[in-house]
Amino acid sequence: MCEGTCRLGGTPGFARAAEALAAVQGRYDGSLAAVAAWGPVAADPAGFRARVLFQVCVAAGLHGAATVSRRILLIGAGRLR
């Protein structure tokens, strides 16, 4: 349970407290994956809107990771273990 949390300097207690936030993040990631899969195949204008939404969400995630902690961005990209 502490694998990712400990990499970021957290504790098992913090991981338990943040469990609900992690569940929300999982739903967000699933929704983003659905938009990424649906956008390219959907007819315009809905497909265009889905592609724009995906790009805005990715840009917001990259900005958030870079401004909060570059370590989060590296771990999310799988480059740091």
C-alpha positions in Angstrom: 0.0 0.0 0.0 2.9 2.3 0.6 4.7 1.8 -2.7 3.8 5.0 -4.6 3.1 7.0 -1.4 6.5 6.2 0.1 8.2 7.2 -3.2 6.6 10.7 -2.7 7.6 10.8 1.0 4.3 9.8 2.4 3.3 7.3 5.1 0.9 4.4 5.2 -1.4 6.5 7.4 -1.5 9.2 4.7 -2.2 6.6 2.1 -5.3 5.3 4.0 -6.5 8.9 4.4 -6.1 9.7 0.8 -7.8 6.5 -0.5 -11.0 8.3 -1.5 -8.9 10.9 -3.5 -7.2 8.0 -5.3 -10.6 6.5 -6.2 -11.7 9.8 -7.7 -8.4 10.1 -9.6 -9.1 6.6 -11.0 -12.5 7.6 -12.2 -11.0 10.8 -13.8 -8.3 8.7 -15.6 -11.0 6.3 -16.8 -13.1 9.1 -18.2 -10.1 10.7 -19.8 -9.3 7.3 -21.5 -12.9 7.0 -22.7 -12.7 10.5 -24.3 -9.3 9.7 -25.8 -10.7 6.6 -27.4 -14.1 8.1 -28.5 -12.8 11.4 -29.8 -11.0 10.2 -32.9 -13.9 8.0 -34.1 -16.8 10.3 -33.2 -18.4 12.4 -35.9 -17.8 16.2 -35.8 -18.8 18.4 -34.0 -18.9 16.0 -31.0 -15.6 14.4 -32.0 -13.8 17.7 -32.3 -15.2 18.8 -28.9 -14.0 15.5 -27.4 -10.5 15.9 -28.8 -10.3 19.5 -27.5 -11.5 18.3 -24.0 -8.8 15.6 -24.0 -6.1 18.1 -25.0 -7.2 20.6 -22.3 -7.3 17.8 -19.6 -3.8 16.6 -20.6 -2.4 20.1 -20.6 -4.0 20.8 -17.2 -2.6 17.6 -15.8 0.9 18.4 -17.1 0.8 21.9 -15.7 -0.5 20.6 -12.3 2.2 18.0 -12.1 5.0 20.4 -13.1 3.9 23.1 -10.7 3.2 21.0 -7.7 6.1 18.6 -8.0 8.1 17.5 -11.0 8.6 14.2 -9.2 4.8 13.5 -9.7 5.2 14.0 -13.4 8.2 11.7 -13.6 6.5 9.0 -11.6 3.3 9.3 -13.6 5.3 8.9 -16.8 6.9 5.8 -15.4 10.4 7.2 -15.6 11.2 7.3 -11.9 10.8 4.3 -9.6 
